[in-house]
Amino acid sequence: MATTGSAKAAYLNDIAFPDTTERPRAWLIWLGRRYPSLPSAFGRRRPMVELIAAIVVDLSDQKLYAYGAAETLLRTVPVSTGLASSPTPTGEGKVYGKHRSVTMRGSSFVAPNVPWALCVTPDQVICLHGAPWQEAAGQRFGVPRSHGCVRVPSPHARWLFEHTPLGTPVTIRP
């Protein structure tokens, strides 16, 4: 088993497959889940799915940073966080819940069908999620606009949703 930082990976049946017509039967075990792996050009196995090991949201520059194993930066995404009247809370958390589509409610709004939500507080009130209404209005990301959640461009929100396991650490810094 190989260990790098807080991410763990182990390979089973990691044998060479010189006959490229035969499908590899190796599996990558990552964070307790099994994923098929494929041989790289150099004979080492690589996961078909790159999982996110940590997420950092920086409120001062309105960006989200997604990290993989060994603190490798996978993606930097512009986001829109909370307005001064409804700020995004800072601190350490994790992904407590995932919802492909959810209705979000606040004291002054109801937002049905919010896509690709990753809820990062125990009460699942603060989430990272897609914001198709912001995109449809032509409003750019990188500017505070929300009621406290972290709005992410829809293609990136879907990628985050598909590559982030429950329990992934999330840091929101000032």
Steps between C-alpha positions, in 0.01 A plus 500: 500500500633842405421796724537866406378761745148416608415319176557124488532282192565129461520291187365145471601256227750754372655286230624582151259443212724477192207395280318830452188322375443360849322736739690562823328355804674725750313722741612814675383519860463868593347628821327167553343482152597287199566657160634334184851603404665509158865458407685820417755527222771397750328190633382659827132497586304823510146544630229563239344747745712767667348547844516824690688468830436856628318819404604853599278805443678835525250778566750781439568396141162328438660175383463132577804272491450124458792281606573136421741257659830638632349851501502517120292794376238354264291806423458870587145631458357852537207500743245740646470487877280683753419868491604721794141475630510116488867397513635154432628359830872425527662196656569130459234248401435211269247386242204385712249453218472486122186583300465488120212747533360663812261780596675761715303729729593811691308773678466698176530240222407156370727352234367175350713255300840627618741260325808313617493598870780397736390598852792592723339569839346238731153657463551501118409870479823618333577326171721523194260482204432588139332832425336479157288810573818705545636366171167563320503861623852547360641578846865411534644291781776636722266752666306445826131444412354224718307464826797314653553199275784468252370531143704311243466511117281203405758295304746528790226428756418177320867402483536570874185299575620200298855500639451590868424222749300558817734595783740696279657783706386853409670818621341841455752772575455878522 
